[in-house]
Amino acid sequence: MRLRHPDGSTIHLAYCTNVHPAEDLPGIHRQLSGIAARVRTLLGVERLGLWLSQHAAADLLTRPGELAGLRERLTALGMKEQ
């Protein structure tokens, strides 16, 4: 999102899920469904940054089914290009 500063310059405002960190995959799914989906809708943006803990990222690397499930969740919430 771009905002105009009083001095005339453009400010880029960003949002990432790291402001509501979740340490495991169930927590990430809750965070996406609860907070992130509402923020995306309120901001009217197509994408948000996704933060993953080291533990969650390792789970996704070793469990392909979980990665597919996360992709499906992001798509269902309108947070991933189809």
Secondary structure, 3 states (H helix, E strand, C coil): CEEECCCCCEEECCCEHHHCCCCCHHHHHHHHHHHHHHHHHHHCCCCCECCCCHHHHHHHHHCHHHHHHHHHHHHHCCCCCC
